[in-house]
Amino acid sequence: MKKKKLYFLLLLIVLIFLALSLIKVNDIKILKTVDKIAFAAQINKQEQGLIKENNFIEEKILKGKTIVIDPGHGGKDVGAIGQSGTLEKDVTLPLAKNLQRELEKKTSATVILTRDKDVTPSLKDRVELAKSKNADLFISIHFDAFTSNGVNGITTYYNNEADRSLAALIHRHLFKPDMGTRDRGVSFGDYFVLRENTKPSILLELGYISNAEDEKRINSQTYQTQASTAIVEGVIEYLSN
């Protein structure tokens, strides 16, 4: 009788062990299926540009915003000329294109250039573009010049008093890194593209092309990238508030 009870007990233990093993196997299969579904959903979102490399979902910022970038001069209007022959129109355009590319990469904003090649849009056309596109921000890119080639540095201009804080914010971002040139501050500027503009607008003089050191710096890819990155960060902060 005792042997039968012992046999029955052993059989029960074996059956319980088998049952637990089957449950574990099924749980693993279910978990694998769930993981596959989750992974497929993640890949789908990644393909839509909603997931970064660190795998968290992030919608691109500044959706619905419009930014107009104005590369100063162009075409027959060469702008200032550096000591080594650099034409202002030839350095404003690549920087503006860098800005457009970085803004489109990091945000969902619509970014429009007043010119994308060596042409001469009128000052009025540049302002009218900002108005017709209902721009949230207008940035005009320039490089300064002076009769004395010893003058150097970066200045940010505004015209409308309401745009002073915008100018200060962008200028502050420009000098977060070491730009290797003088900080000439934020100033009022009586420029047509600012004065006649009803949209938030600033004009950046990103160095003195008449200064040999500034001219060399302006022509470097490092400076172009550094300036573009700083401006983009300032634009994102301004339009995100």
C-alpha positions in Angstrom: 0.0 0.0 0.0 2.9 2.3 0.9 4.6 1.5 -2.4 1.4 2.4 -4.3 1.2 5.8 -2.5 4.9 6.5 -3.2 4.5 5.5 -6.9 1.4 7.8 -7.2 3.2 10.6 -5.5 6.2 10.3 -7.9 3.9 10.2 -10.9 2.1 13.4 -9.6 5.4 15.2 -9.2 6.5 14.2 -12.8 3.2 15.4 -14.2 3.4 18.7 -12.4 7.0 19.2 -13.7 5.9 18.4 -17.3 3.0 20.8 -17.0 5.2 23.6 -15.7 7.7 23.0 -18.5 4.9 23.3 -21.1 3.7 26.6 -19.6 7.2 28.0 -19.6 7.7 27.1 -23.3 4.4 28.6 -24.2 5.2 31.8 -22.3 8.6 32.1 -24.2 6.7 31.6 -27.5 4.2 34.3 -26.5 6.9 36.7 -25.4 8.9 36.2 -28.7 5.7 36.9 -30.6 5.1 40.1 -28.7 8.7 41.1 -29.2 8.5 40.6 -32.9 5.3 42.7 -33.1 6.9 45.5 -31.0 10.1 45.4 -33.1 8.1 45.6 -36.4 6.2 48.6 -35.0 9.5 50.2 -34.0 11.0 49.8 -37.4 7.8 51.2 -39.0 8.1 54.3 -36.8 11.8 54.6 -37.5 11.1 54.5 -41.2 8.7 57.4 -40.7 11.5 59.4 -39.0 9.8 59.3 -35.5 12.5 57.3 -33.7 16.1 58.4 -33.0 19.1 56.1 -32.7 18.5 55.8 -28.9 15.1 54.2 -29.7 12.7 56.7 -28.1 9.9 58.3 -30.1 10.3 61.9 -30.9 8.2 64.1 -33.2 10.3 66.7 -35.1 9.9 70.2 -33.6 8.8 73.5 -35.2 6.1 71.8 -37.3 4.1 74.4 -39.1 6.7 77.1 -38.8 8.2 79.0 -41.8 11.7 80.4 -41.8 13.0 82.7 -44.6 16.8 82.8 -44.9 18.2 85.7 -47.0 21.7 85.3 -48.4 22.8 88.9 -48.9 23.7 90.3 -52.3 24.1 88.0 -55.3 24.4 88.3 -59.1 25.7 91.7 -60.2 25.6 92.9 -56.5 28.8 91.3 -55.2 28.7 93.0 -51.8 31.9 93.6 -49.9 35.3 92.4 -51.2 37.9 90.9 -49.0 41.7 91.6 -49.1 42.2 88.2 -50.8 39.4 88.8 -53.3 36.6 87.0 -51.5 33.2 88.3 -52.7 30.5 88.7 -50.0 27.9 87.2 -52.2 29.9 84.0 -52.6 30.1 83.3 -48.8 26.6 84.3 -47.8 24.9 81.7 -50.1 26.7 78.6 -48.8 26.1 79.6 -45.2 22.4 80.1 -45.9 22.3 76.7 -47.6 24.0 75.2 -44.5 21.3 76.8 -42.4 18.5 75.5 -44.6 19.9 72.0 -44.6 20.5 71.8 -40.8 17.0 73.3 -40.0 15.3 70.8 -42.3 17.3 68.0 -40.7 16.5 68.9 -37.1 13.0 70.4 -37.5 9.8 70.1 -39.5 9.9 73.8 -40.3 9.5 75.0 -43.9 12.8 76.8 -44.8 12.9 79.1 -47.8 15.9 80.9 -49.3 15.4 84.3 -51.0 17.9 83.1 -53.5 19.5 79.7 -54.1 21.9 80.7 -56.8 23.9 83.7 -58.0 21.1 86.1 -58.8 20.0 89.5 -57.5 16.6 89.6 -55.9 15.6 93.1 -55.1 15.4 94.1 -51.4 11.6 94.5 -51.9 11.3 91.0 -53.3 13.1 89.6 -50.3 10.7 91.3 -47.9 7.7 90.4 -50.0 8.7 86.7 -49.9 8.6 86.8 -46.1 5.2 88.4 -46.2 3.7 86.1 -48.9 4.9 83.0 -47.0 3.7 84.3 -43.7 7.2 83.7 -42.3 7.6 83.2 -38.5 11.2 84.4 -38.9 13.4 86.2 -41.4 17.2 86.1 -41.2 19.4 88.0 -43.5 23.0 86.8 -43.8 25.9 89.3 -44.5 29.6 89.9 -43.9 30.7 93.4 -43.0 33.5 95.6 -44.3 35.2 98.8 -43.2 37.8 101.3 -44.5 40.3 100.2 -41.9 41.2 96.5 -42.3 41.9 96.2 -38.6 38.2 96.1 -37.7 36.8 92.7 -37.0 33.9 90.9 -35.3 30.2 89.9 -35.4 27.2 92.2 -35.0 23.5 91.3 -34.9 21.0 93.9 -36.1 17.3 94.5 -35.5 15.0 97.3 -36.5 11.7 96.7 -34.8 12.0 97.1 -31.0 9.9 93.9 -30.7 12.8 92.0 -32.4 15.5 93.2 -30.0 15.1 90.1 -27.8 15.2 87.8 -30.8 18.5 89.5 -32.0 19.9 89.1 -28.5 19.0 85.4 -28.3 20.5 84.5 -31.7 23.6 86.6 -30.9 24.0 84.8 -27.5 24.0 81.5 -29.3 26.6 82.7 -31.8 29.1 83.3 -29.0 28.4 80.2 -27.0 31.3 78.6 -28.8 34.6 80.4 -29.3 34.1 82.2 -32.7 37.7 83.5 -32.7 36.6 87.0 -33.4 35.3 90.1 -31.5 31.8 90.2 -30.1 30.4 93.6 -31.4 27.0 93.0 -29.7 23.4 93.7 -30.8 22.5 97.0 -32.5 19.7 98.9 -34.1 20.0 98.7 -37.9 18.2 100.9 -40.5 18.3 98.2 -43.2 15.5 97.9 -45.8 15.0 94.2 -45.2 14.4 94.9 -41.5 12.7 98.3 -41.7 10.1 97.2 -44.3 9.6 93.8 -42.8 6.4 93.1 -40.9 7.7 89.7 -39.8 10.2 89.0 -36.9 13.5 89.8 -38.6 17.2 90.2 -37.9 20.4 90.8 -40.0 23.6 89.1 -39.1 27.0 90.6 -40.0 29.1 87.4 -39.4 32.5 88.9 -39.6 34.5 91.6 -41.4 35.4 90.4 -44.9 37.8 93.5 -45.0 39.8 92.0 -42.2 42.4 89.4 -43.3 41.9 87.1 -40.3 38.1 87.3 -40.5 38.2 86.8 -44.2 40.3 83.6 -43.8 38.0 82.4 -41.0 34.8 83.1 -43.0 36.1 81.0 -45.9 36.7 78.0 -43.7 34.3 75.1 -43.6 34.8 74.9 -39.8 33.5 78.5 -39.4 30.6 78.0 -41.8 29.5 74.9 -39.8 30.1 76.5 -36.4 28.1 79.6 -37.3 25.3 77.6 -38.9 25.0 75.3 -35.9 24.8 78.3 -33.5 22.2 80.1 -35.5 20.1 76.9 -35.8 20.2 76.4 -32.0 19.0 80.0 -31.5 16.2 79.7 -34.1 15.0 76.5 -32.4 15.0 78.1 -29.0 13.1 81.2 -30.3 10.4 79.4 -32.3 9.9 76.7 -29.6 8.8 79.3 -27.0 
